[in-house]
Amino acid sequence: MTPEGERALEVTADLSVEVDGVPVRVQASGSQIEVTSPDVRRLFAAVRVAGGAATQGSPGRAELARVADTLADHGLTARLDGPAGRVLSLGADVDSAAGSALVGTRHARLHPAGTLRSSGPAGVLAAAALLVGLAVLARRRGR
């Protein structure tokens, strides 16, 4: 059980997809979910467009915080990696004061070095948009 009393989830996945021509690899085992892309900036842009179309607006800070907290509530941790390393971590294994200030939850951590090297200065906002967009799309498919 998670601290909030929810049942912890376990995920098993090995998925390779393309999002508007950008390769993405999702691997998961137990409570750890790893998302990897060689072109994080283009991936963010594509997911942001898809997320905006689904929600009639661009995903923002509140949606990212909700995704991070929902992952944590279910004992899951998601990590996004680009070609130069880790870009973003969300969920149960994350406790970040900076995440609290930037995103509104301690369950989110931006990794500046990996973000800047993987996607340029716009990567921080794009990282947030990517995970929010993925969550919105997953929720819509679940209906």
N, C-alpha and C positions, 0 to 999 in steps of 0.2 A: 504494500500500500504506500502511496505517496503521503507526504506530510499533511496534505489537505484532506486525506481520507479517500481519494479517488483510487480506483484500481490502476496499477501501473500497466502500461501497454508494452508489448514486445513486437518488434518489427523485423521481418526478414525480407530483404529486397536486393536485387541486382538488376538494375534497369539502365539502359542506354537509350536516350531520346535526342531528338533535335528540336530546338525551339527557334523557329524562324531561321533555320540554317546553322544554329549554334549547337554544337554537341554538348550534352549534359549527361553525367553519370551519377546515378543515385545508388548507393550501397548502404544497407542497413543490417544490423545484427543486434538483437536484443533491444537495448534502449538507445543505441547510438545510430544516428543517421548522417551519412556523409554525402554531400552534394559537391561535384567537381565539374568545372568547365574551363576550357583553355582560353575562352574569351568572355570574361566576366562582364565587361562593359556592355557588349552587344546582348548578352543574356539578360542583364538587368533591363535594358531598353525594351526588349521583346516582352518580358514578363510585366513590366510596368504598363505597356500598352494593353496587354491582355487583362491585367488586373483593373485598369481604368475602365475598360469596356464592360467588365463584369459588375463594377460597382458604381458606374457613372461618375467616377472621379479617381484621381490618382491615389493609390494607397499611401498612408502617412504614418506618423509616429504612433498614433493610437492603435492602428491595426497591427503594426509590428509588435507593440507591447502585448496586445491580446494574443498573438501567435506565440510569442515567447512564453507567456504565462500559461497558456493552454498546454504547450509542450511540457512545461515543468509540472503542471497539475497531473499529467499522466506519466511522469517519470521518464520522459524522452528528452534527448538532447540532439539538436541538429547543428551541423557545421558546414559552412560553405567555403570551399577552397578554390583558388584561382591558380594560374601557372606559377605565381611567386609565393604561394603559401596561403595560410588561413586568412579569410576575409571577414567572416562573421560567425558567431556562435550564439545559439539560442537554446533555452530550456533548463532542464533540471540540474545539470552539472555546471551552470554558469552563475556566478555571483559577482556582479560588477557595479561598483559605485558610479563609474563613468557611464555605464549603460543606464543606470537610474536617471542620471542627469540628462543624457542625450535622447533616450528613447522612452523613459518613463517606467522602466522595470529593471531590477537587478538581474533578471534572467536573460539579458541581452548584452553581448560584448562585441564591439567593433574592433578589429585588429588592424590598426593603422598601417603598419609596415606592409602586410599582405594586401591590404586594400589599395594603397597607393601604387605599389609595384604591379598589381594585377590589373588595375582598371583606371588609373589616373585619379585626379582629385575628385571627380564626380562619383567615385566608387562608393563612398560611404552612404550617400543617399540612395544610390542605386542598389546597394546590398539590402537595405531595408525594403525597398520596393520589390525586389525579387522574392524574398521570403513571404512578404505579405501577399503578393500576387499568387504565389504557389498555394498558400493557404486558402485564399478566396476561391481559386479554381478547384481545389480539392473539395471544399465545402459545397460548391455548386454541383459538382459531380455526385456527391453523396446524397443529394436530395432526390 
